[in-house]
């Protein structure tokens, strides 16, 4: 039964005590769609099953743990792990950022950080705008976004073919001593591919045993990566030379390996779309949405329907996605384009104006001006 060590409106810290407590793990959850704390912690089931005490940090929102009470949270965790011989700080993406930033404060001996950010404060890392809607609303804490200090043994696993992930890894490596585990085409985050190959579990346990061997993990990854359906679609989506037929065939192979995986179906639909096979793309995206109605999957279905000439259905789907992502300008760009194609110029203007209100970026302003009541943008 989980023991709640700390809870506020922003953060919950729960402990599941098993084993002798000599080796413990502190996990920080990654980006999530559901607000509140009604989720299991990152790695909670796995570490409990393996007999390791786990302290799991959950956040109510996707705020990169920029909360005024975070100092109190870290002090509670440090007291809870006091006396342990080995403490692993562990997280992925947003959670990887936290594992690195908070390792010293919680008394961690080791850090396993998967596809982390150095910071998403745009004043610190200007190039990374992947989470711009979050960056715009978060009040960043300077003490957790400046120069990084960490005395623990650090391993960062990331995909160096993703330029922004490589940028963050390089910035981290400038500040602290770190072992870089480079996993080409493992995607963001690398967590999914590692888990699919059962290397994530192996790596975490090796840390807790004091026998971490990143070089061995990388060698096994390179030998077995084509056994991962997610690795296949990541690789296929960025083929050298942009061979679209080969990319589609690789994605089809991935679907055969993981027929119930919505993300794989979605990637297959994208590769069909790239080839102009819009009816087939619609079918693939419909299967993805049936498995998981994630807004991104729904938006891709809308796009395929639009290109297949099924505008009314495309609008229905993009409005469905908008209800889940009312803060994202791109969904309103999409509905504006569809409305214009359907002859609804006033509706197109209204949605384009909402996209501009949400984004407030020069490109969006130009798009809005181009709409007028007369023509579509880009």
C-alpha positions as CSV (number, residue, x, y, z in Angstrom):
1,X,0.0,0.0,0.0
2,X,1.5,3.4,-1.0
3,X,2.5,5.7,1.8
4,X,1.9,9.4,1.0
5,X,5.0,11.3,2.1
6,X,3.9,14.7,0.7
7,X,1.0,16.1,-1.1
8,X,0.1,19.6,-2.3
9,X,-2.0,21.0,-5.1
10,X,1.0,20.5,-7.4
11,X,3.0,17.5,-6.2
12,X,2.4,14.1,-4.7
13,X,5.2,11.9,-3.3
14,X,4.3,8.3,-2.6
15,X,6.5,5.5,-1.2
16,X,6.1,1.8,-1.7
17,X,8.5,0.2,0.8
18,X,9.6,-3.3,-0.2
19,X,12.9,-5.2,0.4
20,X,15.5,-4.2,2.8
21,X,15.7,-0.6,1.8
22,X,19.5,-0.6,1.1
23,X,19.0,0.2,-2.6
24,X,16.2,2.7,-3.4
25,X,14.9,4.5,-6.4
26,X,13.3,7.9,-6.7
27,X,11.3,8.4,-9.9
28,X,10.0,11.6,-11.4
29,X,7.1,11.2,-13.8
30,X,7.2,12.6,-17.4
31,X,4.7,14.6,-19.4
32,X,1.2,13.4,-19.1
33,X,-2.3,14.2,-20.4
34,X,-4.4,13.7,-17.3
35,X,-4.2,16.3,-14.5
36,X,-4.1,15.3,-10.9
37,X,-2.4,12.3,-9.3
38,X,-4.6,9.4,-10.4
39,X,-1.8,7.5,-12.1
40,X,0.8,5.0,-11.0
41,X,4.3,6.4,-10.7
42,X,7.0,6.1,-13.3
43,X,8.4,2.5,-12.9
44,X,6.2,2.0,-9.8
45,X,4.9,-1.5,-10.8
46,X,8.3,-2.7,-12.0
47,X,10.4,-1.7,-9.0
48,X,7.8,-3.0,-6.6
49,X,7.8,-6.4,-8.3
50,X,11.6,-6.5,-8.3
51,X,11.7,-5.8,-4.5
52,X,13.1,-2.3,-4.4
53,X,11.7,0.5,-2.3
54,X,10.4,3.2,-4.7
55,X,9.6,6.8,-4.0
56,X,7.5,8.2,-6.8
57,X,7.0,11.9,-7.5
58,X,3.9,12.9,-9.5
59,X,3.0,16.4,-10.7
60,X,-0.5,17.7,-11.2
61,X,0.5,19.4,-14.4
62,X,3.3,19.6,-16.9
63,X,5.3,22.3,-15.3
64,X,8.8,20.8,-15.1
65,X,8.4,20.8,-11.3
66,X,8.7,24.6,-11.1
67,X,6.7,24.8,-7.9
68,X,7.4,27.0,-4.9
69,X,7.2,24.0,-2.6
70,X,9.7,21.9,-4.5
71,X,12.4,22.5,-1.9
72,X,10.2,21.1,0.8
73,X,9.4,18.1,-1.5
74,X,13.1,17.4,-2.0
75,X,13.9,17.6,1.7
76,X,11.1,15.1,2.5
77,X,12.6,12.7,-0.1
78,X,16.1,13.1,1.3
79,X,14.9,12.3,4.8
80,X,13.0,9.3,3.4
81,X,16.1,7.7,1.7
82,X,18.5,8.5,4.6
83,X,20.5,5.4,5.4
84,X,20.2,3.8,2.0
85,X,23.5,2.7,0.4
86,X,22.4,3.5,-3.1
87,X,19.8,5.9,-4.4
88,X,18.9,6.0,-8.0
89,X,17.2,9.2,-9.4
90,X,15.3,8.1,-12.5
91,X,13.1,9.8,-15.1
92,X,12.3,10.4,-18.7
93,X,12.1,13.7,-20.6
94,X,10.5,16.1,-18.1
95,X,11.2,13.5,-15.4
96,X,14.8,13.2,-16.7
97,X,15.2,16.9,-16.2
98,X,14.0,16.5,-12.6
99,X,16.2,13.5,-11.9
100,X,19.3,15.5,-13.0
101,X,18.3,18.8,-11.4
102,X,17.3,17.4,-8.0
103,X,19.7,14.5,-7.6
104,X,22.0,16.3,-5.1
105,X,19.1,17.7,-3.1
106,X,17.7,14.2,-2.5
107,X,21.0,12.5,-1.9
108,X,21.1,10.4,-5.0
109,X,24.2,8.3,-5.7
110,X,23.2,7.6,-9.3
111,X,21.1,9.2,-12.1
112,X,19.5,7.5,-15.1
113,X,18.1,10.2,-17.2
114,X,16.3,9.4,-20.5
115,X,16.0,12.1,-23.2
116,X,16.2,14.9,-20.6
117,X,16.2,18.6,-21.0
118,X,18.8,20.9,-19.6
119,X,16.0,23.4,-19.1
120,X,13.0,24.5,-21.1
121,X,13.2,28.1,-19.9
122,X,13.5,29.9,-23.2
123,X,15.9,32.4,-21.7
124,X,18.3,29.5,-21.0
125,X,17.8,27.2,-24.1
126,X,16.3,29.5,-26.8
127,X,16.3,26.9,-29.6
128,X,13.8,24.4,-28.0
129,X,10.2,25.5,-28.5
130,X,8.7,22.0,-28.5
131,X,6.6,22.8,-25.4
132,X,6.0,26.5,-26.2
133,X,2.5,26.6,-24.7
134,X,3.9,25.3,-21.4
135,X,7.0,27.6,-21.6
136,X,4.7,30.6,-22.0
137,X,2.7,29.9,-18.8
138,X,5.4,28.4,-16.5
139,X,7.1,30.7,-13.9
140,X,10.6,29.3,-14.0
141,X,12.6,29.0,-10.8
142,X,16.1,30.4,-11.5
143,X,17.7,28.1,-9.0
144,X,16.6,25.1,-11.0
145,X,17.4,26.4,-14.5
146,X,20.9,27.8,-14.2
147,X,24.2,26.0,-14.2
148,X,23.8,22.3,-13.3
149,X,25.5,20.8,-10.3
150,X,25.4,17.0,-9.7
151,X,27.9,14.8,-7.8
152,X,26.1,11.6,-8.6
153,X,27.1,9.1,-11.2
154,X,25.1,10.2,-14.3
155,X,24.1,8.3,-17.4
156,X,22.0,10.1,-20.1
157,X,20.4,8.0,-22.7
158,X,19.2,9.9,-25.8
159,X,18.8,9.9,-29.6
160,X,21.6,12.0,-31.1
161,X,19.8,12.1,-34.4
162,X,17.2,14.4,-32.8
163,X,19.1,17.7,-32.9
164,X,17.3,19.3,-29.9
165,X,17.8,16.2,-27.7
166,X,21.5,16.3,-28.6
167,X,21.7,20.0,-27.8
168,X,20.3,19.4,-24.3
169,X,22.7,16.5,-23.7
170,X,25.7,18.7,-24.8
171,X,24.6,21.5,-22.4
172,X,24.4,19.0,-19.6
173,X,27.8,17.6,-20.4
174,X,29.3,21.0,-20.2
175,X,28.3,21.4,-16.6
176,X,28.7,18.0,-15.1
177,X,30.6,14.7,-15.7
178,X,28.2,12.4,-17.6
179,X,28.3,9.1,-19.5
180,X,26.4,9.6,-22.8
181,X,24.4,6.6,-24.0
182,X,23.7,7.5,-27.7
183,X,20.9,5.5,-29.2
184,X,20.4,6.4,-32.9
185,X,16.8,6.6,-34.0
186,X,15.4,5.6,-30.6
187,X,13.2,8.7,-30.7
188,X,12.0,11.0,-28.0
189,X,11.9,9.7,-25.4
190,X,14.2,6.7,-25.9
191,X,12.2,5.1,-23.1
192,X,9.7,3.3,-25.4
193,X,12.3,1.6,-27.6
194,X,14.4,0.6,-24.6
195,X,11.4,-0.9,-22.8
196,X,10.3,-2.8,-26.0
197,X,13.8,-4.4,-26.1
198,X,13.7,-5.1,-22.3
199,X,16.8,-3.0,-22.0
200,X,15.2,-0.3,-19.8
201,X,14.5,-2.8,-17.0
202,X,18.0,-4.3,-17.4
203,X,19.6,-0.9,-17.2
204,X,17.7,0.2,-14.1
205,X,18.4,-2.9,-12.2
206,X,22.1,-2.7,-13.1
207,X,22.2,0.7,-11.5
208,X,20.6,-0.4,-8.3
209,X,23.1,-3.3,-8.2
210,X,26.0,-1.0,-8.7
211,X,26.9,-2.6,-11.9
212,X,25.8,-0.2,-14.6
213,X,27.4,-0.8,-18.0
214,X,26.1,1.6,-20.6
215,X,28.5,0.3,-23.3
216,X,27.0,-3.1,-23.0
217,X,23.5,-1.7,-23.2
218,X,24.5,0.2,-26.4
219,X,26.0,-2.8,-28.0
220,X,22.9,-4.9,-27.3
221,X,20.7,-2.1,-28.6
222,X,22.6,-1.9,-31.8
223,X,22.5,-5.7,-32.2
224,X,18.7,-6.0,-31.5
225,X,17.2,-2.6,-32.5
226,X,15.3,-4.0,-35.5
227,X,13.3,-6.1,-33.0
228,X,11.6,-2.9,-31.8
229,X,8.6,-1.8,-33.8
230,X,9.0,1.8,-32.5
231,X,12.6,1.9,-33.6
232,X,11.6,0.8,-37.1
233,X,9.1,3.6,-37.5
234,X,11.5,6.2,-36.0
235,X,14.2,5.1,-38.4
236,X,11.8,4.9,-41.4
237,X,10.5,8.3,-40.8
238,X,14.0,9.8,-41.2
239,X,15.5,7.6,-43.8
240,X,18.6,9.1,-45.5
241,X,17.5,10.3,-48.9
242,X,13.9,10.3,-48.0
243,X,12.9,7.0,-49.7
244,X,9.1,7.2,-49.1
245,X,8.3,3.7,-50.5
246,X,10.9,2.1,-48.2
247,X,9.7,4.2,-45.3
248,X,6.1,2.9,-45.9
249,X,7.3,-0.7,-46.1
250,X,9.3,-0.4,-42.9
251,X,6.2,1.0,-41.1
252,X,4.1,-1.9,-42.5
253,X,6.7,-4.3,-41.0
254,X,6.3,-2.5,-37.7
255,X,2.5,-2.8,-37.8
256,X,2.9,-6.6,-38.3
257,X,5.1,-6.7,-35.2
258,X,2.8,-4.6,-33.0
259,X,-0.7,-4.7,-34.5
260,X,-2.3,-3.3,-31.4
261,X,0.0,-0.3,-31.0
262,X,-1.8,3.0,-31.9
263,X,1.4,4.9,-32.3
264,X,2.7,2.4,-34.8
265,X,-0.6,2.5,-36.8
266,X,-0.4,6.3,-36.7
267,X,3.2,6.3,-38.1
268,X,2.1,3.9,-40.9
269,X,-0.8,6.2,-41.8
270,X,1.7,9.1,-42.0
271,X,3.9,7.2,-44.4
272,X,0.9,6.3,-46.6
273,X,0.0,10.0,-46.5
274,X,3.5,10.9,-47.7
275,X,2.9,8.8,-50.7
276,X,-0.5,10.4,-51.5
277,X,-2.3,7.2,-50.6
278,X,-5.0,9.1,-48.7
279,X,-7.7,6.5,-48.6
280,X,-5.3,4.0,-47.2
281,X,-4.0,6.6,-44.8
282,X,-7.5,7.3,-43.5
283,X,-8.0,3.6,-42.8
284,X,-4.7,3.4,-40.9
285,X,-5.5,6.5,-38.8
286,X,-9.0,5.2,-38.1
287,X,-7.5,2.1,-36.6
288,X,-5.0,4.1,-34.6
289,X,-7.9,6.3,-33.2
290,X,-10.0,3.2,-32.4
291,X,-7.1,2.0,-30.2
292,X,-6.3,5.3,-28.6
293,X,-8.2,8.6,-29.3
294,X,-5.2,10.8,-28.6
295,X,-5.7,14.3,-30.1
296,X,-2.6,13.9,-32.2
297,X,-3.9,10.7,-33.7
298,X,-7.3,12.3,-34.3
299,X,-5.7,15.4,-35.9
300,X,-3.8,13.1,-38.3
301,X,-7.1,11.3,-39.2
302,X,-8.6,14.7,-39.9
303,X,-5.7,15.6,-42.2
304,X,-6.0,12.4,-44.1
305,X,-9.8,12.9,-44.5
306,X,-9.2,16.4,-45.8
307,X,-6.7,15.2,-48.4
308,X,-9.1,12.4,-49.4
309,X,-11.7,15.1,-50.1
310,X,-13.9,14.2,-47.2
311,X,-14.1,17.7,-45.7
312,X,-17.1,17.4,-43.5
313,X,-15.7,14.3,-41.7
314,X,-12.3,16.1,-41.5
315,X,-13.9,19.0,-39.7
316,X,-15.7,16.7,-37.3
317,X,-12.5,15.1,-36.3
318,X,-10.5,18.3,-35.9
319,X,-13.2,19.8,-33.7
320,X,-13.0,16.6,-31.6
321,X,-9.3,17.1,-31.2
322,X,-9.7,20.8,-30.4
323,X,-11.9,19.9,-27.5
324,X,-8.9,18.1,-26.0
325,X,-6.3,20.7,-27.0
326,X,-8.1,24.1,-26.8
327,X,-4.7,25.8,-26.0
328,X,-2.9,24.7,-29.2
329,X,-3.0,27.0,-32.2
330,X,-2.3,24.3,-34.7
331,X,-5.6,22.6,-34.2
332,X,-7.3,25.9,-35.1
333,X,-5.1,26.4,-38.1
334,X,-6.3,23.0,-39.3
335,X,-10.0,23.8,-38.8
336,X,-9.6,27.1,-40.5
337,X,-8.2,25.5,-43.6
338,X,-11.0,22.9,-43.7
339,X,-13.7,25.5,-43.2
340,X,-12.3,27.6,-46.0
341,X,-12.3,24.6,-48.4
342,X,-16.0,24.0,-47.4
343,X,-16.8,27.7,-48.3
344,X,-17.2,28.8,-44.7
345,X,-15.1,32.0,-44.9
346,X,-16.4,33.6,-41.8
347,X,-15.8,30.4,-39.8
348,X,-12.3,30.1,-41.3
349,X,-11.5,33.7,-40.2
350,X,-12.8,33.0,-36.7
351,X,-10.6,29.9,-36.3
352,X,-7.6,31.6,-37.8
353,X,-8.1,34.5,-35.4
354,X,-8.3,32.1,-32.5
355,X,-5.0,30.5,-33.7
356,X,-3.4,33.9,-33.7
357,X,-4.7,34.7,-30.2
358,X,-3.3,31.4,-28.9
359,X,0.1,31.6,-30.6
360,X,0.8,35.3,-30.9
361,X,3.7,34.6,-33.2
362,X,4.7,36.6,-36.4
363,X,4.1,33.7,-38.7
364,X,0.6,33.2,-37.3
365,X,-0.1,36.9,-37.7
366,X,0.9,36.7,-41.4
367,X,-1.3,33.6,-41.8
368,X,-4.3,35.5,-40.4
369,X,-3.7,38.4,-42.7
370,X,-3.6,36.1,-45.7
371,X,-6.9,34.5,-44.7
372,X,-9.0,37.7,-44.9
373,X,-12.3,36.7,-46.3
374,X,-10.8,35.7,-49.6
375,X,-8.1,33.0,-49.5
376,X,-6.4,30.3,-47.5
377,X,-3.0,30.5,-46.0
378,X,0.0,28.1,-46.8
